[in-house]
Amino acid sequence: MEEHPAEWLKEIARGSASAFNRFYDAYAPMVFRLAEHWLKDAAEAEDVCQEIFIEVMQRADQYDPERGSVEAWLAVRVRSRAMDRLRKKQRIAAMEQSEANLAESERALYLESAELEAFRHLDRERIRHAMRGIPPLQRMALYGSYIMQLSHRELADRMQKPVGTVKSLIRYGIRNLRGQLQENQTKRAANGGEAHAFMESGKWE
């Protein structure tokens, strides 16, 4: 790689969005491949990938080049996240028979906005696919808010951004995500799929 990723991390620690975008484009494929290798599940691997880059925003200043390469620094974090998910899945599997309704009950607590309600009405894989088409910072903000279900303050702390900036990223992210969903839906309809009535409801804004 001609540019120096360690310098990108320094710039990210200082709040540079452009450095983050370059870092994300350079390392997201590697992070995803590692996560998929350990988890054997593409959807879980994509979740880990987003979590890792939220962590990069928060902890970019913790990278020490004397202790190893950027690739090794990321790999350690990916493995840790993947192992956490595998342990969690094992615990959940052991509890499923007696607590089958627990997940649904907990999810009901997060119906706090019309936007979140809108996401609940759409297929999760459509959301994942559409998110790949919006800018990385907006993607991180939406992922943290709607998948990790962090508050604006918690997300601002993790992304090391002002709360107002995080709210703007979410707002613009929703707008761009809606555009991606509509574009994807148009393609589906053109290929013989049914149009999704929710796209016309106006609840996204």
Order of alpha helices (4+ residues) and beta strands (2+ residues): alpha-alpha-alpha-alpha-alpha-alpha-alpha-alpha-alpha-alpha
